[in-house]
Amino acid sequence: MTRIGFTGVGRMGLPMCANLIPAGYQVTAGDARGERESAVTGCGAQWKGTAAEVAAEADVLITVLPGPDEVRDVMAGRGGDPAVLPIDMTSSSPEVGGVLFHAADDRGIGVLEAPAGGGVPAARAGKLQLSWAATLPWSNVTARCLRCCQPQRITHVGGHGAGYLAKLLVNLLWFGQAIATAEALLLARHAGIASTSCARH
């Protein structure tokens, strides 16, 4: 049985963590917010308070954190110093990807960056889209680590930093489309065009 450590059990992380339990994984999870303990134990995972404690009992460490600063703290700063293969699924930055790579390399381990797309509904349904980049070649270990997150689609996008960049570009495209749609609707309303759907004839 693969022992998975899971750090970051917020809106995205908690349903991802919960999906690992019925898949047969032994999961230990933690979060900087101690009040998340009941939610973690409620889904069947064990609770540990720090990333270092979570990683100490894991073969693989998955991180789903609020942003780049938290990733840096957990992987290369005061938050912990895990010595197991990290899979970072945070929407982070290529610069922090470089920090993560060097921190892992100094400990003689590889690192996978696989920022998750699809939002909370996809996390709950086990239908995430992962854009993975790594310092490791594709292997059975890589495949197993990524598939333990039960994604709908896995896409390889290059070396370290490329996964974070791909996610940022996807987000930019989404935000651009959302802004353009909002502008179009505002113009339509200003022109007196109704936004209701057409009736059937």
GIJOZI-V894675 format. One record per backbone hydrogen bond with DSSP energy under -1.0 kcal/mol. CO is the residue of the C=O (numbers start at 1). NH is the residue of the N-H. Records with the same first field share a line. If there is no record, write none. Layout:
# GIJOZI-V894675
CO: NH  NH
This chain:
# GIJOZI-V894675
2: 26
3: 59  60
4: 28
5: 62
6: 30
7: 64
10: 14
12: 16
13: 17
14: 18
15: 19
17: 20
20: 25
21: 24
26: 4
27: 46
28: 6
29: 48
30: 8
33: 36
34: 37
36: 40
37: 41
38: 42
40: 45
41: 44
46: 29
50: 54
51: 55
52: 56
54: 57
55: 58
60: 5
61: 87
62: 7
63: 89
67: 71
68: 72
69: 73
70: 74
71: 75
72: 76
73: 77  79
85: 61
86: 112
87: 63
88: 114
89: 116
90: 92
93: 97
94: 98
95: 99
96: 100
97: 101
98: 102
99: 103
100: 104
101: 105
102: 106
104: 109
105: 108
111: 135
112: 88
113: 133
115: 131
117: 129
119: 123
120: 124
121: 125
122: 127
128: 152  153
129: 117
130: 155
132: 157
133: 113
139: 143
140: 144
141: 145
142: 146
143: 147
144: 148
146: 149
147: 150
153: 130
155: 132
158: 134
159: 162
161: 165
162: 166
163: 167
164: 168
165: 169
166: 170
167: 171
168: 172
169: 173
170: 174
171: 175
172: 176
173: 177
174: 178
175: 179
176: 180
177: 181
178: 182
179: 183
180: 184
181: 185
182: 186
183: 187
184: 188
185: 189
186: 190
187: 191
188: 193
189: 192
